[in-house]
Amino acid sequence: MIGAGSMEKESKINCSIASIVDCIFNSLKEYVYISDPYTYEIIYANQALNQLYGKDLVGGICYKQLQSLDKPCVFCTNDKILGNGYKPYQWEHHNSQLNRDFIVIDRIITWTDGRDVRFEMALDITESKKSARAIARRLEFVEMVKRLSSRFIGTISFDQAINDSLADIGMLCDAHRAYLFSINYDQGVMNNTHEWCAEGVTPQIERLQSLPLPLFPWWIAKLKLGEVILINDIDELPEEASKEKEILKSQDIKSALVLPVFMSNQLTCFIGFDNVKDTDSWTEDDLTHLRVVAEIISNVMERDKALEDLTRYKILAERTREIIFFIGMDGKIIEANKSASQFYGYSRRELLGKSFHDLTKKSKEAETNPQRPPYHLKGWL
């Protein structure tokens, strides 16, 4: 028969052990709790875990208190740690209630009252996971820029290159829709020329044609100044953007990020993202990624315009009897028409790369040439 003195002594020992355990666990930055593996009742939680949840967790049911669920977690590890000889089990978990990531170690231990209980210790790895995801995202962005660059110098059409690029940037930034609009100042309208939509998102391109510019005074004014339109919540748009707010809401847009695209210092297009399922805070990375794509598109449009102009000039140059040279800033000939070739006695291929200054030294000798055309023109590029 156990005497009262022995029971009291045992109780004091258990209290002493519990105090020591509590002291040890409360000194940890890691989150610790102990629960009954059969009833799921939380028997102990250290200060770090109570502070994380902002309340005393002891006495509550673990899946209700820690995961906000009404039944045991589908990812519960009790089946892995019960009956495995007190061996630890390590796993990784994302807590959707806290929106944080953890490395978790679970095991069965003997508690101060002699029961086998579930011990769990969790290390918060959210920031390191964010860093890893950020690095992976940057690498993905570098690969995307490579694809964009190769598309626009490749053989696929400009329209296809734009559509593929919008898909790339939209998926990278988790947008629901990515688009490009062109502005026609002669007609006073803007048109949605290209669009990519995430799965389940309704395309809007058909209804966004020939939109009168006066419907978007705030929008266009900001873009003409080269400003970014960053809207995390459509409801927070200023009063002066009331027209734009009405139109955006008609498309179920909750947030948007838009950048101008300039050509020859004139706003000609704008590129942007929409989110239609919920409001969102666009990140600095989202802005950087979209800005790079906008600059690539701007450069491609400038290049194509220059090529069109050059082709037109070449056609005109070949039809005239006047001597026409295109000369680089280094004084070297980079293009010449047929009349120039005939006058100087060189083939077009032979003229390219020659110094215009050296070539014109010979022109004095040809002053009396009866075949010389009536004009001698020089052009500088």
Secondary structure, 3 states (H helix, E strand, C coil): CCCHHHHHHHHHHHHHHHHHHHHHHHCCCCEEEEECCCCCEEEEECHHHHHHHCCCCCCCEHHHHHHCCCCCCCCCCHHHHCCCCCCCEEEEEEECCCCEEEEEEEEEEECCCCCEEEEEEEEECHHHHHHHHHHHHHHHHHHHHHHHHHHHHCCCCHHHHHHHHHHHHHHHCCCCEEEEEEEECCCCEEEEEEEEECCCCCCCHHHCCCEEHHHCHHHHHHHHCCCCEEECCHHHCCHHHHHHHHHHHHCCCCEEEEEEEEECCEEEEEEEEEECCCCCCCCHHHHHHHHHHHHHHHHHHHHHHHHHHHHHHHHHHHHCCCECEEECCCCEEEEECHHHHHHHCCCHHHHCCCEHHHHHHHHHHHCCCCCCCCCECCEEC
